[in-house]
Amino acid sequence: MPRHKVGRLTKRNRKIAKRQDDLLRNVPHAFVISRGNVGRSINALKKDFRQVMEPNVASNLNKTRRNKVKDFMAVAGLLNVTHLVVFSQTKCGLYMKICRMPLGPTLTFKIESYAQIKDVMSSLKKQIAPVNYYLMGPCLMTNLQPEEGELHLQLSARMFLDMFPTISPNEAKVKFIKRCCLIHYDFDEGHFDFRHYSINILPRGISKPLKKFNKRKLPDLSNFNDVSDFMLKSGMLSESEGEEDPSAQVTVPSKMSRGKSHPQKSSIRLSEIGPRLTLKLMKIEEGLLDGATLYNNNVVKTDEEKLQLENKLRMKKRLKIERKKEQEKNVMAKKMKEEEHKKKCLKGMAIVKGRDDNDCDWDDVEHDDDAQYYREEVGEEPDADLFKTSHTTKKRKMKDDEPVKKKFKDYDHKKKNDTVYKKDKDLKNSEGKKSLKKRGKKKRRN
């Protein structure tokens, strides 16, 4: 059949789909799971952290008890997953582990304190409905630099920066940037403070009544006689709105401004959405949840102890590789034995099929003669009762033309036996009745 010509729309859609696939591959993705027995509060915190990482996270990921980290590693490459966040609970406290897929490193944080989204939202005086806030990933704000400070702080800064998508000002659409994450490191206490905010752009230089009119919904004017009373009402501005920091003022383009075609100055307001986390870095491992310890907050080891640990890890890896090789060899040997046995069975079946049934005769079959064997070994004649010849029944093979004769039981003889047994039974019953009648007559006479 002739090939149909592809239209312009389909070509354009294919190009857009390719661009989106390339963008998705470059954007970091994450799995957020819980490990071990955790309570309801940790499960709720896990769901809240998934909401923070939207839309580049598996939001409906279900984990069972049988699932292990290897299962997530096997799927991570297909889904372009770059990070794994694991929540766990022990007797010592709550922990959060951030792993770089597929080869590590792994950062272990202890959760000192936390607050869920519902707790943060309930504490706000003016609650926010986050509509269309999760169409794009949050931007990251931090006081850490990946090239400054101590080595463990540089590594943690690099890990946090790689978790969130990079925003280039030339390509990013400003109207879709609705959220930001703040990670602040306190150098005095050694804690990481994690906060999640929503970004709101408000026009500057407009009074509060005019801001209300600028919204879609009209304000309630039932308590005022005229609009001028509402506009000239004293004390409309609160203390926080009286003076604004000039660093929080930006020039917004015409697309972002409400109802105006020219750019204007606006103020940026951050309102906390939640969750809140206070973290403490405990340990950094080389691999994915199993490797050499690069940093430990509680234990400081000498160079000799570090070398001993490295040697132990190398020995474990060697033993693991040797066991795998032995298992592969055993599996191959088992398969070879099965194949040899199969070949022998097939050869035997072929020999049996090729043999002619008519050539085989029972007279040609050699039988073991025990009496002859006794004569040869002992040199005497055996007793008559020592080796009794048991007549073994041999099954004769039927020819193809010979009809099959079935043996039926002699049912006539069985019927005769049944009739004789019934007659004997009837005679016994009649004799018993006669004897009972005679006894009754004797009693009457007496």
Secondary structure, 3 states (H helix, E strand, C coil): CCCCCCCHHHHHHHHHHHHHHHHHHHCCCEEEEEECCCCHHHHHHHHHHHHHCCCCECCCCCCCCCCCHHHHHHHHCCCCCCEEEEEEECCCCEEEEEEECCCCCEEEEEEEEEECHHHHHHHCCCCCCCCCCCCCCCEEEECCCCCCCCHHHHHHHHHHHHHCCCCCCCCCCHHHCCEEEEEEEECCCCEEEEEEEEEEEEECCCCHHHHHHHCCCCCCCCCCCCHHHHHCCCCCCCHHHHCCCHHHEEEECCCCCCCCCCCEEEEEEEEECCCEEEEEEEEEECCCCCCCEEEECCCCCCHHHHHHHHHHHHHHHHHHHHHHHHHHHHHHHHHHHHHHHHHHHHHHHHHHHHCCCCCCCCCCCCCCCHHHHHHHHHCCCCCCCCCCCCCCCCCCCCCCCCCCCCCCCCHHHHHHHHHHHHHHHHHHHHHHHHHHHHHHHHHHHC
